[in-house]
Amino acid sequence: MIVRIGRKFAGLLATLLAASFVIFAAVYAAPGDPAVFLAGGRDKLTPERLAAVREQYHLDEPLVVQYGRWLWDCLHFDLGRSFQYSDQVSDLLATRFPTTLALVGYATVLFVVLGVGAGVLAAVRRGTWVDSTVVGATTLSASVPSFVGGIALVALFGVQLGWFPVTGSGEGFAGTIHHLTLPATAMALGALAVISRVTRQAMADADAADHVAVARASGLPERDIVRRHVLRNALGPIVTMCGLVTAGMLAGTVAIETVFGLSGIGSLLVGAINSHDFPVAQAVLLLMVTCYVVVTTLVDLVHPLLDPRLKDVRSPA
C-alpha cells in the first residue's frame, strides 16, 4: 500500500510539473505583449520604456529561465502580483476560491444524492416505465449545456417566479445556499445524468452475480439483497465517477460563474485573460489543474478500498 501511494504521489508531481510548464508557455504564447500592458498601454510608449519594463519583470529572459523563476516562486507560495489589480495573486485566489468551492460542493451534493437515487430506482425497476422515465429524463438533461440550463433557470425561477436571486453568492450559510441554488442546479444537471447511468449499469452488473442469485434463492428480503449485495458491490464505479465529475467541476466553473455573476476563480480567469493579466491566469489555471489531479489521484487510491477484489497489476521484474 505504501509503495502504491508513493507511485501515485510521484505520478502526481510529474503531472503537475508537466502541466505547469504547459500553462506557463501557453499563457505567454497568447496574443498580446504583457510588457505593453505593464507599461500602461500603447499611448506614450517609447522603446526605452518598453525595454525597461521587460527588464524589470524579467520578460527579456529566455522562456525556460522565466519558467524556472516562476516555478521557484510558486513552490514558495509566491504567485506574483496582478497586473490589473496590483494585488498579490494569492490574496485574489483566497478571496475568490471559497465561492467556487461552495458552488462545486453544493452541486456535488445535488448530483450525488439525486443521481445515485435515480440510478438505484431505475436499476430496481429495470424494464418498467419508471426505468424508461429515468433514462429519458437523464438523457434530456445530459443534452442541455450547463450555461443554457443556467439561463433557463434564471428566466423561470429568478425572473418570472422570483424565488431565487440571479447574481451574487450571498452571506452566511443560509444566504449562500439561497444564492447558489440555481447555479449549483445548473451545474448538477449534466452530472446527475452521468451518475444515474453509471449507477444503473453498475447495479445491473452486480445484480447478475452468482451470490445475488443464491441470496434470492435463500429467501432473503429484496430490500436487504439490494442494499447489502447489489449496491455495496456497485459502489466502486459509482464513487469513482462521482470523484471524476467533481474534479471536472472544479476546473469547469467558468460558464456558470459568468452566467450568474459569481465572483469565483472561473470569472477571475475570464477577466485575467481579457485583460492580459498573465500572473492571475497562470495561477488560476495551475490551481484548477492541481485540484483536478489531486482529486483524481485520491479517487484512484480509494477505489481498491471499496472493492478489495481489485489488485495492482504489476509487471514482471
C-alpha positions as a Python dict, from the first residue, in 0.01 Angstrom:
ca = {
    (1, 'M'): (0, 0, 0),
    (2, 'I'): (284, 239, 86),
    (3, 'V'): (453, 162, -245),
    (4, 'R'): (127, 227, -428),
    (5, 'I'): (81, 562, -254),
    (6, 'G'): (442, 653, -332),
    (7, 'R'): (395, 576, -700),
    (8, 'K'): (76, 776, -716),
    (9, 'F'): (240, 1070, -542),
    (10, 'A'): (533, 1060, -783),
    (11, 'G'): (294, 1048, -1075),
    (12, 'L'): (101, 1342, -930),
    (13, 'L'): (417, 1552, -903),
    (14, 'A'): (526, 1462, -1257),
    (15, 'T'): (183, 1552, -1393),
    (16, 'L'): (178, 1884, -1212),
    (17, 'L'): (529, 1967, -1333),
    (18, 'A'): (439, 1898, -1695),
    (19, 'A'): (109, 2085, -1661),
    (20, 'S'): (279, 2387, -1504),
    (21, 'F'): (518, 2420, -1797),
    (22, 'V'): (233, 2389, -2050),
    (23, 'I'): (33, 2653, -1862),
    (24, 'F'): (326, 2893, -1842),
    (25, 'A'): (421, 2852, -2207),
    (26, 'A'): (61, 2866, -2334),
    (27, 'V'): (-20, 3187, -2148),
    (28, 'Y'): (290, 3362, -2280),
    (29, 'A'): (218, 3233, -2629),
    (30, 'A'): (-123, 3401, -2624),
    (31, 'P'): (-177, 3713, -2837),
    (32, 'G'): (-69, 4037, -2674),
    (33, 'D'): (253, 4162, -2519),
    (34, 'P'): (247, 4178, -2137),
    (35, 'A'): (515, 4446, -2146),
    (36, 'V'): (279, 4677, -2336),
    (37, 'F'): (9, 4626, -2075),
    (38, 'L'): (252, 4677, -1787),
    (39, 'A'): (380, 4997, -1947),
    (40, 'G'): (29, 5142, -1943),
    (41, 'G'): (-83, 5078, -2299),
    (42, 'R'): (44, 5194, -2634),
    (43, 'D'): (-4, 5565, -2567),
    (44, 'K'): (322, 5745, -2487),
    (45, 'L'): (509, 5418, -2514),
    (46, 'T'): (873, 5453, -2618),
    (47, 'P'): (1120, 5175, -2697),
    (48, 'E'): (1322, 5275, -2392),
    (49, 'R'): (1019, 5248, -2166),
    (50, 'L'): (927, 4911, -2316),
    (51, 'A'): (1281, 4778, -2268),
    (52, 'A'): (1285, 4897, -1907),
    (53, 'V'): (958, 4719, -1834),
    (54, 'R'): (1085, 4399, -1993),
    (55, 'E'): (1399, 4412, -1779),
    (56, 'Q'): (1204, 4492, -1461),
    (57, 'Y'): (972, 4194, -1500),
    (58, 'H'): (1239, 3962, -1650),
    (59, 'L'): (1046, 3941, -1977),
    (60, 'D'): (1368, 3975, -2172),
    (61, 'E'): (1496, 3640, -2043),
    (62, 'P'): (1451, 3306, -2226),
    (63, 'L'): (1125, 3123, -2170),
    (64, 'V'): (1288, 2839, -1976),
    (65, 'V'): (1455, 3084, -1739),
    (66, 'Q'): (1127, 3268, -1684),
    (67, 'Y'): (953, 2937, -1617),
    (68, 'G'): (1216, 2829, -1366),
    (69, 'R'): (1187, 3159, -1181),
    (70, 'W'): (807, 3137, -1179),
    (71, 'L'): (806, 2774, -1063),
    (72, 'W'): (1050, 2850, -781),
    (73, 'D'): (829, 3134, -664),
    (74, 'C'): (519, 2910, -682),
    (75, 'L'): (690, 2648, -466),
    (76, 'H'): (738, 2924, -207),
    (77, 'F'): (370, 3024, -240),
    (78, 'D'): (461, 3345, -419),
    (79, 'L'): (227, 3365, -719),
    (80, 'G'): (327, 3717, -812),
    (81, 'R'): (129, 4037, -833),
    (82, 'S'): (-170, 4101, -1055),
    (83, 'F'): (-108, 4338, -1346),
    (84, 'Q'): (-468, 4460, -1333),
    (85, 'Y'): (-547, 4482, -960),
    (86, 'S'): (-190, 4540, -827),
    (87, 'D'): (-271, 4289, -550),
    (88, 'Q'): (-97, 3967, -462),
    (89, 'V'): (-238, 3685, -673),
    (90, 'S'): (-255, 3460, -367),
    (91, 'D'): (-483, 3715, -198),
    (92, 'L'): (-713, 3722, -501),
    (93, 'L'): (-734, 3343, -504),
    (94, 'A'): (-800, 3331, -131),
    (95, 'T'): (-1089, 3574, -180),
    (96, 'R'): (-1245, 3403, -483),
    (97, 'F'): (-1180, 3032, -422),
    (98, 'P'): (-1432, 2985, -134),
    (99, 'T'): (-1717, 3086, -366),
    (100, 'T'): (-1611, 2833, -628),
    (101, 'L'): (-1558, 2565, -363),
    (102, 'A'): (-1905, 2627, -217),
    (103, 'L'): (-2061, 2613, -563),
    (104, 'V'): (-1890, 2285, -652),
    (105, 'G'): (-1968, 2136, -311),
    (106, 'Y'): (-2337, 2225, -342),
    (107, 'A'): (-2354, 2087, -696),
    (108, 'T'): (-2177, 1769, -583),
    (109, 'V'): (-2432, 1707, -308),
    (110, 'L'): (-2715, 1755, -558),
    (111, 'F'): (-2585, 1524, -830),
    (112, 'V'): (-2470, 1255, -585),
    (113, 'V'): (-2799, 1238, -395),
    (114, 'L'): (-3029, 1275, -696),
    (115, 'G'): (-2809, 1089, -945),
    (116, 'V'): (-2743, 786, -728),
    (117, 'G'): (-3105, 783, -615),
    (118, 'A'): (-3234, 793, -971),
    (119, 'G'): (-2987, 525, -1079),
    (120, 'V'): (-3086, 294, -794),
    (121, 'L'): (-3454, 347, -872),
    (122, 'A'): (-3402, 272, -1240),
    (123, 'A'): (-3198, -40, -1160),
    (124, 'V'): (-3452, -175, -912),
    (125, 'R'): (-3738, -109, -1156),
    (126, 'R'): (-3539, -211, -1463),
    (127, 'G'): (-3757, -272, -1769),
    (128, 'T'): (-4058, -80, -1633),
    (129, 'W'): (-4196, 264, -1709),
    (130, 'V'): (-4001, 400, -1412),
    (131, 'D'): (-3675, 289, -1572),
    (132, 'S'): (-3776, 441, -1907),
    (133, 'T'): (-3873, 770, -1742),
    (134, 'V'): (-3544, 799, -1553),
    (135, 'V'): (-3340, 716, -1862),
    (136, 'G'): (-3537, 961, -2078),
    (137, 'A'): (-3516, 1244, -1824),
    (138, 'T'): (-3143, 1198, -1767),
    (139, 'T'): (-3078, 1180, -2142),
    (140, 'L'): (-3258, 1513, -2184),
    (141, 'S'): (-3065, 1677, -1900),
    (142, 'A'): (-2734, 1549, -2038),
    (143, 'S'): (-2806, 1702, -2379),
    (144, 'V'): (-2852, 2055, -2239),
    (145, 'P'): (-2527, 2256, -2190),
    (146, 'S'): (-2483, 2392, -1839),
    (147, 'F'): (-2491, 2757, -1945),
    (148, 'V'): (-2814, 2701, -2141),
    (149, 'G'): (-2969, 2532, -1840),
    (150, 'G'): (-2848, 2818, -1624),
    (151, 'I'): (-3013, 3079, -1846),
    (152, 'A'): (-3339, 2880, -1843),
    (153, 'L'): (-3330, 2854, -1462),
    (154, 'V'): (-3264, 3226, -1431),
    (155, 'A'): (-3555, 3309, -1664),
    (156, 'L'): (-3801, 3081, -1482),
    (157, 'F'): (-3710, 3076, -1113),
    (158, 'G'): (-3519, 3403, -1092),
    (159, 'V'): (-3708, 3645, -1318),
    (160, 'Q'): (-4063, 3511, -1358),
    (161, 'L'): (-4119, 3344, -1020),
    (162, 'G'): (-3862, 3543, -822),
    (163, 'W'): (-3783, 3254, -591),
    (164, 'F'): (-3405, 3281, -610),
    (165, 'P'): (-3156, 3564, -669),
    (166, 'V'): (-2977, 3552, -1001),
    (167, 'T'): (-2646, 3717, -904),
    (168, 'G'): (-2406, 3712, -612),
    (169, 'S'): (-2306, 3438, -369),
    (170, 'G'): (-2486, 3560, -55),
    (171, 'E'): (-2366, 3593, 303),
    (172, 'G'): (-2383, 3336, 579),
    (173, 'F'): (-2479, 2972, 536),
    (174, 'A'): (-2847, 3028, 458),
    (175, 'G'): (-2774, 3319, 224),
    (176, 'T'): (-2509, 3120, 39),
    (177, 'I'): (-2743, 2824, -7),
    (178, 'H'): (-3018, 3055, -134),
    (179, 'H'): (-2793, 3235, -383),
    (180, 'L'): (-2612, 2925, -508),
    (181, 'T'): (-2917, 2702, -558),
    (182, 'L'): (-2972, 2797, -923),
    (183, 'P'): (-2606, 2785, -1034),
    (184, 'A'): (-2546, 2460, -844),
    (185, 'T'): (-2856, 2306, -1003),
    (186, 'A'): (-2740, 2415, -1348),
    (187, 'M'): (-2400, 2254, -1287),
    (188, 'A'): (-2552, 1936, -1143),
    (189, 'L'): (-2794, 1860, -1429),
    (190, 'G'): (-2543, 1708, -1668),
    (191, 'A'): (-2351, 1535, -1388),
    (192, 'L'): (-2674, 1391, -1249),
    (193, 'A'): (-2740, 1219, -1581),
    (194, 'V'): (-2391, 1065, -1589),
    (195, 'I'): (-2405, 941, -1230),
    (196, 'S'): (-2754, 792, -1269),
    (197, 'R'): (-2645, 596, -1577),
    (198, 'V'): (-2327, 470, -1411),
    (199, 'T'): (-2525, 370, -1100),
    (200, 'R'): (-2788, 188, -1303),
    (201, 'Q'): (-2530, -6, -1505),
    (202, 'A'): (-2311, -85, -1204),
    (203, 'M'): (-2608, -220, -1013),
    (204, 'A'): (-2721, -423, -1315),
    (205, 'D'): (-2376, -582, -1335),
    (206, 'A'): (-2369, -651, -960),
    (207, 'D'): (-2721, -796, -971),
    (208, 'A'): (-2608, -1054, -1228),
    (209, 'A'): (-2351, -1204, -987),
    (210, 'D'): (-2397, -1561, -868),
    (211, 'H'): (-2404, -1476, -498),
    (212, 'V'): (-2702, -1244, -557),
    (213, 'A'): (-2894, -1531, -718),
    (214, 'V'): (-2806, -1751, -420),
    (215, 'A'): (-2927, -1481, -180),
    (216, 'R'): (-3259, -1460, -362),
    (217, 'A'): (-3294, -1837, -365),
    (218, 'S'): (-3236, -1846, 10),
    (219, 'G'): (-3537, -1622, 63),
    (220, 'L'): (-3368, -1300, 179),
    (221, 'P'): (-3586, -987, 151),
    (222, 'E'): (-3531, -798, -174),
    (223, 'R'): (-3452, -478, 13),
    (224, 'D'): (-3167, -645, 200),
    (225, 'I'): (-3036, -802, -119),
    (226, 'V'): (-3027, -466, -295),
    (227, 'R'): (-2863, -287, -3),
    (228, 'R'): (-2613, -547, 113),
    (229, 'H'): (-2518, -729, -205),
    (230, 'V'): (-2606, -522, -511),
    (231, 'L'): (-2549, -160, -412),
    (232, 'R'): (-2249, -240, -195),
    (233, 'N'): (-2069, -420, -477),
    (234, 'A'): (-2158, -139, -719),
    (235, 'L'): (-2005, 136, -504),
    (236, 'G'): (-1662, 119, -670),
    (237, 'P'): (-1751, 260, -1012),
    (238, 'I'): (-2012, 492, -861),
    (239, 'V'): (-1770, 658, -619),
    (240, 'T'): (-1502, 673, -886),
    (241, 'M'): (-1730, 851, -1132),
    (242, 'C'): (-1856, 1090, -862),
    (243, 'G'): (-1497, 1186, -784),
    (244, 'L'): (-1408, 1237, -1151),
    (245, 'V'): (-1715, 1452, -1212),
    (246, 'T'): (-1640, 1663, -904),
    (247, 'A'): (-1280, 1710, -1020),
    (248, 'G'): (-1407, 1821, -1360),
    (249, 'M'): (-1640, 2071, -1194),
    (250, 'L'): (-1351, 2229, -1005),
    (251, 'A'): (-1189, 2302, -1340),
    (252, 'G'): (-1505, 2398, -1525),
    (253, 'T'): (-1697, 2667, -1338),
    (254, 'V'): (-1623, 2945, -1588),
    (255, 'A'): (-1955, 2932, -1776),
    (256, 'I'): (-2177, 2907, -1468),
    (257, 'E'): (-1996, 3182, -1278),
    (258, 'T'): (-2024, 3408, -1582),
    (259, 'V'): (-2398, 3344, -1625),
    (260, 'F'): (-2479, 3403, -1258),
    (261, 'G'): (-2228, 3681, -1192),
    (262, 'L'): (-2039, 3491, -922),
    (263, 'S'): (-1702, 3618, -803),
    (264, 'G'): (-1520, 3285, -820),
    (265, 'I'): (-1198, 3173, -978),
    (266, 'G'): (-1376, 3097, -1306),
    (267, 'S'): (-1484, 3456, -1356),
    (268, 'L'): (-1143, 3568, -1231),
    (269, 'L'): (-983, 3362, -1508),
    (270, 'V'): (-1206, 3516, -1774),
    (271, 'G'): (-1119, 3867, -1656),
    (272, 'A'): (-748, 3785, -1641),
    (273, 'I'): (-746, 3652, -1998),
    (274, 'N'): (-938, 3951, -2133),
    (275, 'S'): (-702, 4198, -1964),
    (276, 'H'): (-381, 4001, -2032),
    (277, 'D'): (-325, 3965, -1659),
    (278, 'F'): (-83, 3676, -1703),
    (279, 'P'): (12, 3608, -1337),
    (280, 'V'): (-355, 3567, -1243),
    (281, 'A'): (-433, 3350, -1545),
    (282, 'Q'): (-135, 3124, -1474),
    (283, 'A'): (-222, 3090, -1106),
    (284, 'V'): (-589, 3010, -1168),
    (285, 'L'): (-509, 2751, -1434),
    (286, 'L'): (-247, 2592, -1210),
    (287, 'L'): (-495, 2581, -921),
    (288, 'M'): (-761, 2418, -1141),
    (289, 'V'): (-518, 2156, -1270),
    (290, 'T'): (-388, 2088, -920),
    (291, 'C'): (-739, 2035, -783),
    (292, 'Y'): (-825, 1801, -1069),
    (293, 'V'): (-508, 1592, -1038),
    (294, 'V'): (-531, 1569, -658),
    (295, 'V'): (-897, 1463, -659),
    (296, 'T'): (-849, 1204, -933),
    (297, 'T'): (-543, 1063, -751),
    (298, 'L'): (-739, 1034, -426),
    (299, 'V'): (-1021, 858, -610),
    (300, 'D'): (-773, 615, -762),
    (301, 'L'): (-637, 536, -416),
    (302, 'V'): (-981, 494, -257),
    (303, 'H'): (-1122, 270, -531),
    (304, 'P'): (-941, -51, -421),
    (305, 'L'): (-1059, 8, -64),
    (306, 'L'): (-1419, -3, -183),
    (307, 'D'): (-1363, -318, -386),
    (308, 'P'): (-1097, -548, -232),
    (309, 'R'): (-1111, -766, -543),
    (310, 'L'): (-911, -501, -727),
    (311, 'K'): (-537, -557, -705),
    (312, 'D'): (-242, -381, -853),
    (313, 'V'): (-135, -525, -1185),
    (314, 'R'): (240, -539, -1157),
    (315, 'S'): (471, -606, -1444),
    (316, 'P'): (720, -890, -1402),
    (317, 'A'): (1063, -792, -1285),
}
